Amino acid sequence: MDSDDELFDKVHDIVIDKAPVPRVWPDVSAERARRYHQEVDEIRETFDDEVDPYDTTMVSEYAEDIFEYMADLEENMMPDANYMAIQSEITWEMRQTLVDWLLQVHLRYHMLPETLWIAVNIVDRFLSKRTVSLLKLQLVGVTAMFIAAKYEEILAPSVDEFVYMTERGYTRDEILKGERIVLQVLEFKVSQYCSPYSWMRKISKADDYDIQTRTLSKFLIEVTLLDHRFLRVKPSLIAAIGMYTSRRMLGGDWNEGFVYHSGFTEEYLLPGHQLLVEKLAEKNFTNMAVCQKYAHKKFLKASLYAIEWSRLHINELAAEQMSLE
């Protein structure tokens, strides 16, 4: 049986020979960033937001302070977007396979949406600090889901159920040891992570919580979990990209209400929108668990619609992006 120290390797044994990727994306000039912020500030000064004091779900009295606090936490809970530079046995494709499997487990056990996001965040932050062999990669994933479920679920699956999830590829003791190691490496910082779902609820106020837009955007933001390029993107921006892409796919616009509630202009969201459409248009992407999940009537067959739209519009979006550069 592996000891705690032997279960995963320590990151300081590896020398990183690649320049780190900037943490926050997109990379824009100081002048363009200033212009973006100015546009948002102008809209926030003039936009008339109708606050419903009786809407207890949005706790309007405290909402502004809550989201300011969440914004302060965002960057601190982001992984190193270039962590594969310290990994010797795993690749981004293997990470995608792991996340796809976590999506299947999450769906199979009917866990809450936040559980999935916390689990993937734990995986990425842990892999940013420890090197892991290919044989132990799934152990990282199942351990992350085990921890996330404890935080979010009312009735979390037992450790024995997690052993069953891996088809007994790992023992009960290995998962419990993995839990100790992961929490120690992350300094027990788990609950501070705020997923895009929280931000999406805020942005949805701009269209009065339209069910089609929200359902489609839920699918779109889950797609970003599979794409390592979005590791550099803050959760608030992922939520905005998902909502913006959903609006475009459904023929809507990104009006002042959306800018006000999201904090992002349309021009700022276009690069992320392009990445998302590229991912959806990939060959065989329909085989991913997230696509099969959202192809169900319960989710308005959102994945089928989004993939078809992406394949029809990807070329014109590339031209649109080039015109902005």
Buried (B, 14 or more C-beta within 10 A) or exposed (E): EBEEEEBBBEBEEBEEEEEEBEBEBBEBEEEBEEBBEEBBEEBBEEBEEEEEEEEEEBEBEEBEEBBEEBBEBBEEBBBBBBBBBBBEEBEBEBBBBBBBBBBBBBBEBEBBBBBBBBBBBBBBBBBBBBBBBEEBBBBBBBBBBBBBBBBBBEEBBEBEEBBEBBEEEBBEEBBEBBBEBBBEBBEEEBEEBBBBBBBBBBBBBBBEEBEBBBBBBBBBBBBBBBBBBBBBBBBBBBBBBBBBBBBBBBEBEBBBBBBBBBBBBBBBBBBBBBBBBBBBBBEEBEEBBBBBBBBEEEBBBBBBBBBEBBBEBBEEBEEEBEEEE
